[in-house]
Amino acid sequence: MHGLGKKIISAKVMNVEEFLKSKGVDYILHEHPAVYTCGEAEEYNKNIPGIAAKNLFLRDKKGTRYFLVVSPAKKQIDLKKFAQLAEVNKVTFASKETLEGKLGLAAGAVSPFGLLNDTDKEVELFIDEEIYNADIVSFHPNINTATLELSKDMFRKFLEVIERKFKIIGL
């Protein structure tokens, strides 16, 4: 079973990379051991320039709206402030099952690339202005054993080609 899981995970990386290549989105791939927290990722990615991202998958209190919040890894996110920005009463972290169902991702591998799996476009994307304006950003390619480095222009091109509405916010 463990080997089968690795094949599925590897296929997800290829899908992200193939998608990016097919759309002319250039990136640099950095492979590393599995990481589950921003702190662990920082240890392996300290030589990657730019801003590493933290990606939170949240839901509203009723579980009727879902949010992907992309911010600098080192930034503390005030969930009450985010709820106000999203115009909901309260947000909480979505369950692992919901994350897998909506974005096809496991915990520790969340990134904007997960939106490629959200074919129903149910997840709302919110990007912190520091990430949006950074010269270089980095995200997991739907697995936690690699990081993709993208320039500002390439990240913005990715956002354009996925044809998703998003909001730039100040957290």
MOQUI-V242149 format. One record per backbone hydrogen bond with DSSP energy under -0.5 kcal/mol. NH is the residue of the N-H (numbers start at 0). CO is the residue of the C=O. Records with the same first field share a line. If there is no record, write none. Layout:
NH: CO  CO
This chain:
4: 0
5: 1
6: 2
7: 3
8: 4
9: 5
10: 6
11: 7
12: 8
13: 9
14: 10
15: 11
16: 12
17: 13
18: 14
19: 15
20: 16
21: 17
22: 18
23: 20
24: 19
25: 23
27: 148
29: 146
31: 144
34: 143
40: 36
41: 37
42: 38
43: 39
44: 40
47: 44
48: 46
50: 135
51: 49
52: 137
53: 70
55: 53  68
57: 55  66
58: 91
59: 64
60: 89
62: 59
65: 121
66: 57
67: 123
68: 55  66
69: 67  125
70: 53  68
72: 51
74: 71
77: 75
78: 76
81: 77
82: 78
83: 79
84: 80
85: 81
86: 82  83
87: 82
91: 58
93: 56
98: 94
99: 95
100: 96
101: 97
102: 98
103: 98  99
104: 98
108: 105
113: 110
114: 111
115: 112
116: 113
117: 114
118: 116
120: 117
123: 65
124: 164
125: 67  123
126: 166
127: 69
128: 168
130: 127
131: 127
132: 128
133: 129  130
136: 149
137: 50
138: 147
141: 139
145: 142
146: 29
147: 138
148: 27
149: 136
151: 134
154: 150
155: 151
156: 152
157: 153
158: 154
159: 155
160: 156
161: 157
162: 159
163: 158
166: 124
168: 126  166
170: 168
